[in-house]
Amino acid sequence: MKFTFAPESKPLAGYTIKRAIHKGGFGEVYYALSDAGKEVALKLLHDNTDVELRGVSQCLNLKHPNLVTIIDIKQDDDRDYWVIMEYVSGKTLDEVLAGYAGGMPLAAVQNWIVGMSGGLAYLHDRGIVHRDLKPANVFDEHGLIKIGDVGLAKFISESRRNAQTESVGTVYYMAPEVARGHYGHEVDVYSLGVVLYEMVTGRVPFEGESAAEILMKHLTQKPDLSLLPEKLRPVVERALEKDPLRRTSSVTQLRDEFLAAVRGREVPVDIPASSFEARRDTPPPIRSETPKPPPLPPLVTGPYAGYADKYVRKWEKKRQKYQARAERKAEKYRRRYENRQWAAHDGSSFWARQGHFWIRVIAVGVILAALFRPHTIMPMFRAIAIGGGFAAIAYGGYRLFGLLTPSVPAPHIAGAAPPGLGATQPYAPPPVQVHRPQPIMGRTAVEYTAAEYRGTHMDSNTPRFLSLRQRMTELTGGMTFSIVVTAIITTVLATVTSLLPDAGRIGLFGIVTLAAAWLIQGASKLLEGHGEATTSRRIGFLGLGVALGLGAYWLDQALLVDLPKEHLTGTIFKEVGAHPLALAGQPTLVGYALFFGALFALRGWWRQADGYRKKRFRLMSVLLTGGLAFLLSWLWAFPQVIGVVWAVAISAVVHLSSVWVPPAQRHVG
């Protein structure tokens, strides 16, 4: 096989040919180095140049881990066209199959199928059909599967078999509808099914002496599935359907069905209508009903007794619930007050009494990781360092903001301790009766002492009334200020760190952070003033987190963002059922939804956005949010550093932009 150019020749400016790789009807492929030393593959086009260029130009801006990247198209001095591509050093699937006469192990087949389906799905989402998927066009580079020859230009191409076609690739892998001129994404599903058949059995489903004979078998004969394991037969049978409408709908579905069958799970099959018996019109069985309790006597008389009685009972239940809750919180505040007075008398601090509980928790987690997964230690320390440093910067900015803002002296509270009273003696304020407004008339008011409702003791769990106008005013103000805070945080990260190296990742980080802050502020403002949290509140935030994850995945795909993938190796769980959490180092739709859903459900975000929170900015609350994200990314496959920084940034934006009422200005009503 003679090639046009010898090693060390420079037919194309800026590139030096080192050796020849392949030659076929489409042209010649060489391994070359650029003047800067970058390894590339140069493809010299011979025949059908116009069609080949048209196909390749459609894929110039495509970038996916499972596709061979096309870098550029250039002309040399002889006006010959060259396609500059990424150089892949690994073996082709064709070469790997040559070592397995009876078929590859299913464990090895899984990696090839997942990689090929990822690359094909990326093309299909952009309206492109490969049309020449075959083992000679698929490469394995250190475990990463890449598909080559993307771009719709499929003319005569070499294979380890001789039967070829001059229009759409090798006939052994050609879908039946191609003979009729139909080129939907179903042809790639069929080709992937043929490749799957060949990987498992070591041979293609249809063979013959000529291309016409093989094509006729594709059109008329059914494949011999007896060579396949029984659990894979329905999967391959649907992928090799002659009718595209009855074929497996997508390469992603084919991948999922194959993985489910390999794991021993049931694969859904289409059952014909003739298999069902005719419906018999039989009366439903008679069920005995439990007698209903007698209705309670009415509390209100008059023409609207029935309507008003329902609401009176409803508010009565709420009054009893609030009264019991107030008694519990009064006891808790009494103990807290005594502890603070004891700490002031003893000279110890809150952190000394707590024994640095959260620091011990983090230390134990790092020790366990060192014992069971030593290779995750460096990513852990990097995530903790970046997240903690970013939280410290945000806290420093908040402290500076507080110093620049003039302070307002708190009003004197009747019965408060004199200024000269020392801290050696505990001081308890006298009980001053404060009456809380009741929602219904004629009910006994619940009385609270001044110590129970002192401003410092009123927090996000304190029931209070907020009008709709006040809620909307505070919400719109917080959402507006969130834009400024998010822009500052994103700019600092993009300038100081290497986490946001390009515009795509900057846009993804900033938009998702702002959207998360808006979702948290909107939901929290609707729930503010309704008392303590319930399980339904966490379920609602779980739904918001899942929705945010779906939107983040869509934005990731739209912006073609590649998140850092070197931290996915230390995770414990890499899939949920048959759904992988990451493919080729990038989080999938399930990975995004699971990370943000768990982050929203497990963290009390409504407390961080509540106007009666203890402080405007609590550094420990932000660090706990980052710690939760660190644990989630350790359990499930999600980039650890970007996940921790994302959670810390969302928490910082919510703290700094949400409305906060100082303790001296808080009141009940």
VOGU-3710 file (C-alpha; in Angstrom, 3 decimals, decimal comma):
1> mkftfapesk> 0,000/0,000/0,000  1,760/3,147/-1,246  1,125/6,559/0,278  1,560/9,940/-1,341  3,773/11,542/1,317  6,806/10,170/3,150  7,723/10,756/6,822  9,134/14,187/7,750  7,410/15,810/4,750  5,349/18,995/5,205
11> plagytikra> 2,630/19,070/2,521  0,422/21,218/4,772  1,833/24,356/6,331  2,301/24,060/10,084  2,296/20,229/10,237  5,023/17,585/9,799  4,033/14,040/8,808  5,634/11,375/11,000  4,109/8,183/9,623  1,210/6,872/7,541
21> ihkggfgevy> -1,764/5,310/9,330  -4,358/4,157/6,799  -5,360/4,387/3,167  -8,757/3,748/1,591  -11,204/4,935/-1,027  -11,876/8,116/0,952  -8,212/9,154/1,018  -5,151/8,800/3,231  -4,650/9,291/6,976  -1,310/10,298/8,503
31> yalsdagkev> 0,011/10,771/12,033  1,555/14,259/12,238  2,868/16,893/14,634  2,094/20,577/14,532  4,899/23,119/14,743  4,021/23,515/18,432  4,290/19,747/19,022  0,579/18,802/19,145  -0,276/15,283/17,914  -2,948/15,256/15,194
41> alkllhdntd> -4,309/12,992/12,475  -4,268/14,457/8,949  -6,792/13,104/6,455  -6,076/13,834/2,769  -9,304/13,713/0,725  -9,166/11,990/-2,673  -12,626/11,325/-4,107  -16,086/12,792/-3,502  -14,493/15,837/-1,923  -17,577/18,078/-2,021
51> velrgvsqcl> -19,814/15,640/-0,169  -17,097/14,758/2,335  -16,422/18,431/3,079  -20,113/19,150/3,479  -20,430/16,383/6,046  -17,262/17,235/7,947  -18,107/20,958/8,129  -21,327/20,121/9,998  -19,238/18,555/12,780  -16,497/21,163/13,136
61> nlkhpnlvti> -17,955/22,622/16,330  -19,047/19,348/17,918  -17,221/18,372/21,090  -17,976/15,247/23,114  -15,766/12,816/25,059  -17,025/9,885/22,960  -16,385/11,515/19,564  -13,113/12,077/17,725  -12,825/15,864/17,546  -12,470/17,543/14,132
71> idikqdddrd> -10,090/20,478/14,559  -10,087/22,216/11,175  -10,243/21,895/7,361  -7,387/23,375/5,264  -6,034/23,436/1,699  -2,420/22,913/0,726  -0,493/24,579/-2,102  -1,845/21,987/-4,580  -5,418/22,931/-3,535  -5,965/19,507/-1,982
81> ywvimeyvsg> -8,188/19,420/1,070  -6,951/18,145/4,448  -9,107/17,378/7,506  -7,223/17,940/10,788  -8,521/15,645/13,523  -7,734/14,583/17,066  -5,192/11,759/17,115  -6,386/8,643/18,963  -3,629/6,217/19,898  -5,748/3,300/21,079
91> ktldevlagy> -6,923/0,197/19,249  -10,052/0,050/17,142  -12,922/-2,256/18,055  -12,120/-4,122/14,844  -8,640/-4,925/16,180  -9,992/-5,894/19,594  -12,564/-8,248/18,051  -9,789/-10,015/16,143  -8,569/-11,394/19,497  -11,983/-12,825/20,446
101> aggmplaavq> -13,023/-15,493/17,961  -16,067/-16,528/19,987  -17,133/-13,092/21,184  -16,065/-10,645/23,899  -16,934/-10,966/27,624  -20,097/-9,076/28,567  -18,146/-6,952/31,064  -15,983/-5,632/28,210  -19,009/-5,187/25,925  -20,658/-2,874/28,472
111> nwivgmsggl> -17,902/-0,240/28,238  -18,052/-0,186/24,423  -21,860/0,065/24,339  -21,991/2,881/26,915  -19,344/4,894/25,041  -20,829/4,386/21,565  -24,369/5,204/22,745  -23,112/8,397/24,420  -21,452/9,672/21,250  -24,359/8,709/18,989
121> aylhdrgivh> -26,939/10,253/21,337  -24,957/13,517/21,244  -25,081/13,494/17,413  -28,792/12,626/17,318  -29,644/15,454/19,723  -28,095/17,823/17,162  -29,906/16,351/14,177  -26,908/14,442/12,799  -26,884/10,760/11,790  -23,552/8,929/11,666
131> rdlkpanvfd> -24,636/6,386/9,009  -21,415/4,367/9,078  -21,026/2,960/12,576  -18,765/-0,100/12,438  -15,915/-1,579/14,523  -13,239/0,030/12,319  -14,561/3,499/13,236  -14,625/3,011/17,035  -11,511/3,439/19,200  -10,522/2,635/22,797
141> ehglikigdv> -8,097/5,179/24,242  -7,191/4,163/27,805  -10,741/3,010/28,565  -12,464/5,985/26,877  -14,491/4,983/23,825  -14,404/7,374/20,842  -16,316/7,209/17,544  -14,474/8,414/14,457  -15,546/9,423/10,939  -18,441/11,587/12,128
151> glakfisesr> -19,908/13,922/9,567  -22,274/12,109/7,163  -19,565/11,674/4,493  -19,611/7,911/4,195  -18,182/6,732/0,891  -15,920/3,777/0,231  -14,267/2,934/3,580  -12,008/0,057/4,523  -13,143/-2,797/6,769  -11,804/-6,207/7,705
161> rnaqtesvgt> -14,452/-7,492/5,288  -14,613/-6,613/1,604  -18,314/-5,955/1,012  -18,846/-2,171/0,874  -21,159/0,426/-0,578  -20,175/3,717/-2,182  -22,881/5,838/-0,560  -23,525/5,038/3,075  -20,740/2,855/4,420  -20,159/-0,838/4,963
171> vyymapevar> -23,082/-3,055/3,986  -22,604/-5,479/6,899  -23,891/-2,782/9,292  -26,432/-1,093/6,990  -30,068/-0,709/8,050  -32,717/-2,038/5,596  -34,376/1,358/5,066  -31,128/2,786/3,666  -31,862/0,890/0,430  -35,027/3,008/0,127
181> ghyghevdvy> -33,197/6,280/0,809  -34,310/6,809/4,434  -31,632/8,127/6,800  -33,174/8,788/10,241  -31,424/8,172/13,534  -32,934/4,647/13,440  -30,157/3,564/11,036  -27,587/4,167/13,787  -29,706/2,132/16,237  -29,668/-0,748/13,725
191> slgvvlyemv> -25,911/-0,466/13,186  -25,309/-0,394/16,943  -27,441/-3,543/17,227  -25,303/-5,274/14,577  -22,100/-4,205/16,389  -23,549/-5,500/19,675  -24,370/-8,833/17,989  -20,823/-9,060/16,636  -19,184/-8,209/19,967  -21,150/-10,918/21,796
201> tgrvpfeges> -20,962/-13,679/19,160  -17,789/-12,844/17,221  -19,603/-12,670/13,853  -22,060/-10,370/12,070  -25,719/-11,469/11,763  -25,760/-11,470/7,923  -22,950/-12,654/5,626  -22,725/-13,402/1,902  -20,595/-13,538/-1,202  -21,519/-10,066/-2,456
211> aaeilmkhlt> -22,883/-6,776/-1,240  -26,210/-7,426/-3,023  -26,657/-10,761/-1,270  -25,916/-9,262/2,153  -28,258/-6,326/1,517  -31,051/-8,720/0,492  -30,621/-10,602/3,767  -30,914/-7,324/5,691  -34,192/-6,658/3,855  -35,805/-10,115/4,104
221> qkpdlsllpe> -34,195/-12,493/6,632  -34,350/-12,529/10,416  -31,071/-12,765/12,356  -30,062/-16,012/14,044  -30,408/-15,178/17,744  -29,541/-18,673/18,993  -25,867/-17,676/19,283  -26,733/-14,977/21,843  -27,310/-15,526/25,575  -31,017/-15,945/26,202
231> klrpvveral> -31,298/-12,785/28,280  -29,910/-10,669/25,398  -32,086/-12,066/22,626  -35,116/-9,738/23,069  -32,782/-6,715/23,287  -30,962/-7,484/20,022  -34,150/-8,617/18,296  -35,824/-5,222/18,836  -32,648/-3,387/17,764  -32,559/-5,357/14,449
241> ekdplrrtss> -36,236/-4,892/13,525  -36,718/-4,344/9,778  -39,409/-1,704/10,366  -37,864/1,471/11,880  -41,131/2,249/13,702  -40,960/-1,041/15,622  -37,226/-0,812/16,282  -35,730/0,307/19,567  -36,508/4,011/19,671  -33,030/5,356/20,508
251> vtqlrdefla> -29,451/4,337/21,179  -29,951/5,385/24,820  -32,844/2,974/25,196  -30,772/0,199/23,591  -27,980/0,889/26,077  -30,386/0,841/29,050  -32,078/-2,384/27,908  -28,707/-4,090/27,389  -27,426/-3,056/30,843  -30,673/-4,179/32,478
261> avrgrevpvd> -30,503/-7,561/30,736  -26,847/-8,065/31,738  -27,743/-7,340/35,363  -30,510/-9,938/35,218  -33,432/-7,530/35,254  -36,557/-7,986/33,213  -36,607/-6,216/29,859  -40,092/-4,981/28,827  -41,448/-6,666/25,704  -44,355/-5,853/23,452
271> ipassfearr> -47,190/-8,336/24,047  -49,614/-8,732/21,098  -53,277/-7,960/21,700  -54,223/-11,554/20,844  -52,520/-12,721/24,034  -55,136/-11,042/26,256  -58,485/-12,608/27,123  -61,707/-10,818/26,346  -62,985/-8,612/29,179  -65,912/-10,036/31,101
281> dtpppirset> -68,537/-7,595/32,348  -68,794/-8,906/35,902  -70,219/-6,771/38,701  -67,650/-5,545/41,223  -67,557/-7,303/44,593  -69,681/-5,822/47,347  -67,529/-4,334/50,091  -68,707/-3,755/53,604  -68,225/-0,124/54,622  -67,164/0,932/58,094
291> pkppplpplv> -69,923/3,031/59,705  -69,002/6,718/59,914  -68,835/8,326/63,367  -71,734/10,599/64,299  -71,175/14,294/63,503  -70,030/16,609/66,279  -72,560/19,085/67,657  -72,365/22,523/65,993  -70,421/25,278/67,764  -72,098/28,130/65,883
301> tgpyagyadk> -75,806/28,611/65,326  -77,526/30,638/62,663  -78,014/30,518/58,875  -74,252/29,966/58,241  -73,742/27,441/61,050  -72,455/24,608/58,872  -70,034/26,815/56,951  -68,665/28,671/59,978  -68,460/25,618/62,221  -65,818/24,005/59,962
311> yvrkwekkrq> -63,478/27,002/60,259  -64,056/27,405/63,992  -62,943/23,819/64,597  -59,991/24,302/62,259  -58,694/27,365/64,147  -59,341/25,653/67,477  -57,002/22,813/66,462  -54,396/25,318/65,356  -54,690/27,223/68,641  -54,107/24,050/70,626
321> kyqaraerka> -51,128/23,154/68,465  -49,554/26,625/68,817  -50,127/26,598/72,581  -48,366/23,249/72,988  -45,534/24,439/70,748  -45,152/27,663/72,735  -44,838/25,694/75,964  -42,102/23,514/74,501  -40,175/26,502/73,136  -40,518/28,396/76,431
331> ekyrrryenr> -38,844/25,507/78,243  -36,094/25,377/75,615  -35,451/29,135/75,872  -35,340/28,926/79,666  -32,628/26,271/79,515  -30,717/28,218/76,888  -30,843/31,371/79,008  -29,538/29,499/82,040  -26,733/27,959/79,981  -25,661/31,376/78,675
341> qwaahdgssf> -25,631/32,843/82,181  -23,621/29,856/83,412  -21,167/30,252/80,534  -20,695/33,955/81,334  -20,132/33,105/84,994  -17,764/30,211/84,238  -15,853/32,032/81,485  -16,285/29,258/78,916  -17,707/29,712/75,428  -20,402/27,958/73,489
351> warqghfwir> -17,832/26,113/71,348  -16,001/24,903/74,467  -19,247/23,429/75,863  -20,115/21,808/72,560  -16,654/20,271/72,279  -16,263/21,290/68,640  -18,878/18,725/67,623  -18,871/19,471/63,895  -15,082/19,519/63,728  -15,065/16,025/65,232
361> viavgvilaa> -17,642/14,876/62,680  -15,529/16,118/59,751  -12,376/14,597/61,256  -14,051/11,203/61,668  -15,262/11,342/58,048  -11,741/12,073/56,769  -10,280/9,224/58,875  -12,858/6,759/57,537  -12,092/7,874/53,995  -8,374/7,356/54,615
371> lfrphtimpm> -9,035/3,803/55,817  -11,435/2,668/53,105  -10,661/4,945/50,110  -7,153/6,418/50,436  -7,124/7,819/46,871  -9,913/10,268/47,780  -7,963/12,127/50,472  -6,419/14,780/48,217  -9,701/15,687/46,481  -11,330/15,884/49,953
381> fraiaigggf> -8,748/18,291/51,321  -8,934/20,349/48,136  -12,732/20,563/48,377  -12,591/21,489/52,089  -9,876/24,094/51,503  -11,614/25,791/48,557  -15,077/25,694/50,155  -13,781/26,930/53,533  -11,683/29,663/51,955  -14,574/30,898/49,862
391> aaiayggyrl> -16,882/30,924/52,917  -14,248/32,858/54,882  -13,992/35,463/52,088  -17,793/35,843/52,067  -17,851/36,197/55,855  -15,100/38,801/55,732  -17,094/40,789/53,170  -20,136/40,623/55,417  -18,153/41,858/58,415  -16,768/44,734/56,356
401> fglltpsvpa> -20,308/45,573/55,234  -21,402/45,631/58,889  -18,550/47,986/59,854  -19,423/50,407/57,057  -23,129/50,439/58,028  -24,010/52,815/60,924  -25,331/50,947/63,938  -28,743/51,755/65,470  -28,891/51,608/69,282  -31,370/49,021/70,544
411> phiagaappg> -34,330/50,414/72,502  -34,275/49,957/76,269  -36,443/47,045/77,390  -38,404/47,531/80,551  -36,975/45,341/83,275  -33,621/44,853/81,562  -30,436/44,474/83,562  -28,674/47,737/84,509  -25,539/48,521/82,493  -23,289/48,105/85,532
421> lgatqpyapp> -24,490/44,623/86,458  -21,581/42,180/86,425  -21,619/38,853/84,636  -20,876/36,876/87,789  -24,524/36,742/88,896  -27,294/35,311/86,689  -30,035/37,739/85,851  -33,601/36,733/84,971  -35,968/39,445/83,682  -39,322/39,731/85,430
431> pvqvhrpqpi> -42,223/38,083/83,573  -44,035/40,762/81,611  -47,290/39,564/80,053  -47,518/40,025/76,270  -50,759/39,034/74,533  -50,588/37,582/71,043  -53,489/38,357/68,650  -55,769/35,381/68,061  -57,146/34,315/64,638  -60,747/33,915/65,874
441> mgrtaveyta> -62,938/35,893/68,188  -64,004/34,755/71,644  -60,918/32,606/72,308  -58,647/32,833/75,311  -55,388/34,611/74,420  -52,162/32,643/74,851  -49,824/34,509/77,175  -46,065/34,628/76,735  -43,389/36,091/78,987  -40,944/38,763/77,868
451> aeyrgthmds> -38,062/36,264/78,115  -39,849/33,889/75,735  -40,432/36,563/73,102  -37,347/38,646/73,556  -35,909/39,632/70,179  -32,884/37,338/70,481  -35,187/34,358/71,096  -37,475/34,984/68,141  -36,209/32,925/65,215  -37,453/31,313/62,008
461> ntprflslrq> -39,737/28,955/63,977  -41,658/31,808/65,609  -45,241/31,968/64,165  -46,093/35,448/62,892  -48,272/37,174/60,309  -46,916/38,619/57,047  -49,186/40,194/54,473  -48,967/39,194/50,828  -47,727/42,659/49,922  -44,925/42,453/52,495
471> rmteltggmt> -43,917/38,988/51,278  -43,753/40,097/47,639  -41,853/43,290/48,490  -39,205/41,418/50,484  -39,004/38,668/47,864  -38,451/40,990/44,905  -35,845/42,966/46,831  -33,955/39,826/47,808  -34,088/38,392/44,274  -32,764/41,655/42,837
481> fsivvtaiit> -29,884/41,788/45,304  -29,147/38,100/44,535  -28,131/39,094/41,013  -25,452/41,442/42,350  -24,122/38,958/44,937  -24,058/36,100/42,407  -22,197/38,242/39,887  -19,574/39,216/42,500  -19,046/35,631/43,697  -18,817/34,259/40,140
491> tvlatvtsll> -16,355/36,976/39,120  -14,139/36,299/42,152  -14,114/32,545/41,445  -13,349/33,054/37,760  -10,519/35,480/38,558  -8,869/33,919/41,614  -9,367/30,156/41,062  -9,170/27,768/38,107  -12,651/26,300/38,640  -14,249/28,519/35,985
501> pdagriglfg> -11,730/28,607/33,137  -14,091/29,375/30,245  -17,295/31,252/29,456  -19,377/28,069/29,333  -18,540/26,994/32,867  -18,894/30,580/34,142  -22,376/30,809/32,629  -23,411/27,403/34,010  -22,153/28,201/37,523  -23,646/31,702/37,670
511> ivtlaaawli> -27,065/30,852/36,197  -27,557/27,740/38,342  -26,444/29,593/41,503  -28,850/32,458/40,818  -31,714/30,087/39,934  -31,128/28,117/43,148  -31,143/31,305/45,241  -34,386/32,456/43,611  -36,083/29,089/44,163  -35,016/29,022/47,825
521> qgaskllegh> -36,063/32,633/48,455  -39,424/32,184/46,717  -40,347/29,001/48,585  -39,013/30,304/51,920  -40,922/33,575/51,659  -44,177/31,687/51,108  -43,463/29,489/54,166  -42,150/32,257/56,435  -44,130/32,761/59,623  -45,871/29,385/59,567
531> geattsrrig> -43,924/27,888/62,463  -41,651/24,880/62,580  -40,754/22,793/59,549  -42,622/19,647/58,606  -41,785/16,649/56,450  -43,929/18,032/53,631  -41,720/21,122/53,549  -38,631/18,988/52,898  -40,501/17,035/50,235  -41,356/20,309/48,522
541> flglgvalgl> -37,724/21,424/48,582  -36,770/18,001/47,221  -38,973/18,699/44,207  -37,373/22,129/43,754  -33,906/20,574/43,898  -34,784/17,928/41,321  -36,213/20,629/39,033  -33,014/22,671/39,469  -30,925/19,585/38,625  -32,907/18,978/35,436
551> gaywldqall> -32,447/22,604/34,415  -28,717/22,469/35,226  -28,286/19,362/33,061  -30,141/21,023/30,163  -27,961/24,123/30,483  -24,847/21,935/30,708  -25,743/20,246/27,428  -26,708/23,527/25,749  -23,441/25,247/26,695  -21,328/22,097/26,018
561> vdlpkehltg> -19,661/22,395/29,434  -17,111/19,851/30,669  -17,010/19,788/34,481  -13,768/18,619/36,165  -13,891/14,818/36,166  -10,774/13,841/38,087  -12,733/13,735/41,364  -15,293/11,116/40,296  -12,986/8,190/41,035  -13,526/8,235/44,809
571> tifkevgahp> -17,305/8,018/44,853  -19,129/5,046/46,399  -22,203/4,822/44,182  -21,794/5,439/40,445  -25,283/4,430/39,286  -28,884/4,269/40,469  -30,385/1,028/39,212  -29,715/0,894/35,502  -29,070/4,651/35,271  -25,403/5,747/35,548
581> lalagqptlv> -24,717/8,945/37,496  -21,809/9,890/35,247  -20,736/9,008/31,719  -17,211/9,712/30,504  -16,566/11,697/33,680  -19,562/14,046/33,260  -22,716/14,001/35,444  -25,809/12,638/33,735  -29,391/13,841/34,091  -29,887/11,478/37,044
591> gyalffgalf> -26,610/12,654/38,624  -27,626/16,334/38,499  -31,167/15,633/39,783  -29,924/13,409/42,636  -27,248/15,864/43,818  -29,405/19,003/43,876  -32,500/17,125/45,082  -30,652/15,686/48,090  -28,922/19,023/48,764  -32,265/20,857/48,855
601> alrgwwrqad> -34,082/18,175/50,891  -31,448/17,575/53,581  -30,583/21,224/54,296  -32,993/23,600/56,040  -32,800/26,320/53,376  -35,891/28,149/54,664  -33,982/29,005/57,868  -31,181/30,616/55,850  -33,663/32,870/53,989  -35,993/33,641/56,925
611> gyrkkrfrlm> -36,142/37,263/58,055  -35,963/36,201/61,730  -32,794/34,088/61,380  -30,231/34,573/64,127  -27,734/36,523/62,013  -27,681/37,933/58,525  -24,658/35,779/57,659  -23,686/32,672/59,635  -20,338/31,254/58,609  -21,038/27,901/60,273
621> svlltgglaf> -24,295/27,526/58,341  -22,466/28,106/55,049  -19,739/25,624/55,997  -22,329/23,005/56,988  -23,933/23,408/53,561  -20,552/22,837/51,930  -19,958/19,824/54,188  -23,282/18,319/53,128  -22,385/18,810/49,458  -19,011/17,181/50,128
631> llswlwafpq> -20,685/14,100/51,648  -23,196/13,881/48,784  -20,458/14,073/46,141  -18,537/11,426/48,087  -21,520/9,072/48,130  -22,767/9,683/44,575  -20,800/10,406/41,427  -20,611/14,220/41,187  -17,502/16,446/40,903  -16,499/17,095/44,514
641> vigvvwavai> -14,780/20,476/44,319  -17,320/22,148/42,024  -20,172/20,579/44,042  -18,871/21,954/47,362  -18,186/25,412/45,910  -21,615/25,421/44,248  -23,353/24,667/47,562  -21,264/27,242/49,464  -21,982/29,905/46,827  -25,744/29,221/46,894
651> savvhlssvw> -25,793/29,419/50,696  -23,740/32,648/50,708  -26,031/34,285/48,124  -29,151/33,304/50,110  -27,681/34,633/53,378  -26,435/37,940/51,990  -29,407/38,816/49,754  -32,400/37,684/51,853  -34,154/40,263/54,035  -33,046/40,201/57,697
661> vppaqrhvg> -34,786/41,872/60,653  -32,441/42,832/63,548  -33,455/41,333/66,941  -34,248/44,745/68,431  -36,876/45,394/65,735  -38,682/42,051/65,926  -42,207/41,867/67,285  -45,149/39,470/67,397  -48,228/40,132/65,327
//
